[in-house]
């Protein structure tokens, strides 16, 4: 069982690390779109698509980077007490509280899947002048939520292993 858990941690961490490092450079794509928006508004006709494309890039940027953020431990915590705790106490606290994160991500995934299915069935489009389809970004959001769920379970396994190794 321990080998299976170690393999799970290794695979999930590797995938989320690589995707996170790649997505990290998505800020440049978003900057390029916004730069084009500024240039086109100044010198040409304003583009209809730039604001929404920048918003889609931003959604992909933060939702696909979420698992990487969890992996690095750069998520928001109340460090007033947590920072001074021992590694064992941190692991015990994280083991107990990760279930709230898993519940939240599960509810988010359920809603995201329902919304994505609706969007695909009815060909949902944005109500703007450009009118892009919405389902691609909803699929990206569901993928990001799944990645965060997998990473949260990986962190749970790491904390359990940390508690067991120090207890032995």
Secondary structure, 3 states (H helix, E strand, C coil): CHHHHHHHHHHHHHHHHHHHHHHCCHHHHHHHHHHHHHHHHHHCCCCCCHHHHHHHHHHHHHHHCHHHHHHHCCCCCCHHHHCCCCHHHHHHHHHHHHHHHHHHHHHHHHHHHHHHHHHHHHCCECCCCCCCECHHHHHHHHHHHHHHHHHHHHHHHHHHHHHHHHHC
